[in-house]
Amino acid sequence: MQGVLQGFSIVLILIGVGLVTARLLPRKRESIATGLTPLIYYITNPALMFMLLSETDLRAVIGVYTPIALITAVLTGSLYALGAKLFFKVPATRLPGAAMSTSYVNAGNIGVPLALYAVGSTNPVVSVLIAQLLLIAPVYLCIFALVSRANGNQENKTPLGKTILRSIANPVTIATFIGALFAAFDLHLPEVINIPIDMLGQASIPLLLMAFGMSLFGQRPLADKALRGEVFLATFFKMLFMPMAAWALAALVFKLEGTDLLGVVIMAALPTAQNVLLFSQQFRLETTVVREVILCSTLLALPVTLVITLFLG
């Protein structure tokens, strides 16, 4: 229980730092936010993913955990997209980001301390990262690229194949893949190179959370009445449906129990990752629903996780 509280406290404090920064430095807010997005996307986040994967025993995480994470995410995102399209007629420029916000969890910063303190192992969180970064994210980014291209946000002269390749071969996915190779073949960088990469990776989490906090400045939660239904539906899928689906798969299909089962369900109950907002901004898609779901899921994640820990811990 202490690990759950500690993990969420850190996240909320760093989001608050970003919000206060935007409030106290109004003239610098735009330039700081504009600089942070590419810095995180191209440098610090890839460094973090490389370090997490390269130091992991892949044989301990690829087997049961990763398939559960993958199936749960695909099921959640697909059913939300179907429901949102049927009930709210969500346009293509908003649907992919919203769907990703229901199924892409904040494993990188909240998941690590929660897995370590609540479960006693980082295996559940690393398996989620593998599923998300090597499989789920490339698929979503391809969709983002196609939607952005069709909407005229990218150069129409760029060939379709090149657009898809560029979206798959993004810095985060490449760094994750290289980290997995290092782990698979037990490779190690020289310490003089490993230390600065580790330092850059450690900067990613606070920068991401601060950037998210700055993006909240001047925003009123659920201010757009026309989008409230979409936000409520997406939040329901993220914070209720996804954990229940993970429990059903883990307990009834894969026969997990004890701390293994707890780890799987807690990972599914994590709030939406700030990376979803980052990716949506990078492809110039509509981000209002994504931002609202990140905020709502972050606020709800603590009570939901405490309930899960109470019943399964």
Residue pairs with C-beta under 8 A, 6 or more apart in sequence:
1 118
1 306
1 309
1 313
2 117
3 113
3 114
3 116
3 117
3 118
4 114
4 117
4 118
4 302
4 305
4 306
4 309
5 302
6 113
6 117
7 110
7 113
7 114
7 117
8 110
8 301
8 302
8 305
10 109
10 113
11 106
11 109
11 110
11 209
11 298
12 298
14 205
14 206
14 209
14 210
14 213
15 209
15 210
15 212
15 213
15 216
15 298
16 213
17 206
17 209
17 210
17 213
18 209
18 210
18 211
18 212
18 213
18 214
18 215
18 216
19 213
19 214
19 216
19 217
20 213
21 29
21 32
21 210
21 213
21 214
22 29
22 33
22 213
22 214
22 216
22 217
22 218
23 217
25 32
29 214
29 217
32 214
33 211
33 214
33 215
36 207
36 210
36 211
36 214
37 211
37 278
37 281
37 282
39 207
40 204
40 207
40 208
40 211
40 278
41 170
41 171
41 172
41 278
41 282
42 171
43 171
43 200
44 200
44 201
44 203
44 204
44 207
45 108
45 171
45 172
45 175
45 204
45 208
45 275
45 278
46 171
46 172
46 174
46 175
46 176
47 175
47 197
47 198
47 200
47 201
47 204
48 108
48 200
48 201
48 202
48 204
48 205
49 108
49 129
49 133
49 172
49 175
49 176
49 179
49 201
50 175
50 176
50 178
50 179
50 182
50 197
50 201
51 179
51 197
51 198
51 201
52 108
52 112
52 126
52 129
52 179
52 201
53 126
53 129
53 130
53 176
53 179
53 180
53 182
53 183
54 178
54 179
54 180
54 182
54 183
54 187
54 189
55 183
56 122
56 126
56 183
57 183
58 130
58 180
58 183
58 184
60 123
61 123
61 124
61 126
61 127
61 130
62 127
62 130
64 254
64 256
64 260
65 123
65 124
65 127
65 128
65 263
65 264
66 127
66 128
66 130
66 131
67 254
68 127
68 246
68 249
68 250
68 254
68 264
69 127
69 128
69 130
69 131
69 132
69 246
69 264
69 267
69 268
70 131
70 135
70 136
71 249
72 103
72 242
72 245
72 246
72 249
72 268
73 103
73 104
73 131
73 132
73 136
73 242
74 103
74 136
75 245
76 102
76 103
76 237
76 238
76 241
76 242
76 245
77 99
77 100
77 102
77 103
77 104
78 99
79 237
79 241
80 98
80 99
80 102
80 103
80 233
80 234
80 237
81 95
81 98
81 99
83 233
83 237
84 90
84 95
84 98
84 99
84 230
84 233
84 234
85 95
87 229
87 233
88 229
88 230
88 233
90 98
90 230
91 286
92 147
92 150
92 151
93 147
93 151
93 285
93 286
94 230
94 285
94 286
94 288
94 289
96 140
96 143
96 144
96 147
96 285
97 144
97 276
97 279
97 280
97 285
97 286
97 287
97 289
97 290
98 230
98 234
98 289
98 290
98 293
99 140
100 140
100 276
100 279
100 280
100 290
101 234
101 238
101 272
101 276
101 289
101 290
101 293
101 294
101 297
102 234
102 237
102 238
102 242
102 272
102 293
103 136
103 237
103 238
103 242
104 132
104 136
104 137
104 140
104 272
104 273
104 275
104 276
105 111
105 128
105 132
105 242
105 267
105 268
105 270
105 271
105 272
105 273
106 270
106 271
106 272
106 273
106 274
106 298
107 125
107 128
107 129
107 132
107 267
107 270
107 273
108 129
108 204
108 205
108 273
108 275
109 205
109 208
109 209
110 270
110 271
110 301
111 124
111 125
111 128
111 129
111 267
111 270
112 122
112 125
114 125
114 266
114 267
114 270
114 305
115 121
115 122
115 123
115 124
115 125
115 263
115 266
115 267
116 122
118 262
118 263
118 266
118 309
118 313
119 259
119 262
119 263
119 266
120 259
121 259
121 263
123 263
124 263
124 264
124 266
124 267
125 267
128 267
129 176
130 176
130 180
132 273
133 172
133 173
133 176
134 173
134 176
134 177
134 180
137 170
137 172
137 173
137 275
137 279
138 167
138 168
138 170
138 173
140 279
141 167
141 168
141 170
141 173
141 279
141 283
142 164
142 167
142 168
144 167
144 279
144 280
144 282
144 283
144 285
145 154
145 163
145 164
145 166
145 167
145 283
146 160
146 163
146 164
147 283
147 285
148 154
148 283
148 284
148 285
149 156
149 158
149 160
149 163
151 284
153 283
153 284
153 285
154 163
154 283
172 275
181 187
182 188
182 189
188 194
189 197
208 274
208 275
208 278
209 274
211 274
211 278
212 274
212 277
212 294
215 277
215 291
216 291
216 295
219 291
221 292
221 295
221 296
222 228
222 231
222 292
224 288
227 288
227 289
227 292
230 289
231 289
231 292
231 293
231 296
234 289
234 293
235 293
235 296
235 297
235 300
238 271
238 272
238 293
238 297
239 269
239 271
239 296
239 297
239 300
239 301
239 304
240 304
242 268
242 269
243 265
243 268
243 269
243 304
243 308
245 268
246 264
246 265
246 267
246 268
246 269
247 261
247 264
247 265
247 268
249 264
250 256
250 260
250 261
250 264
250 265
251 257
251 261
256 264
261 312
262 308
262 309
262 312
262 313
265 308
265 312
266 305
266 308
266 309
269 301
269 304
269 305
269 308
270 301
270 305
271 294
271 297
271 298
271 300
271 301
272 290
272 293
272 294
272 297
272 298
273 294
274 294
276 290
276 294
277 287
277 290
277 291
277 294
280 286
280 287
280 290
281 287
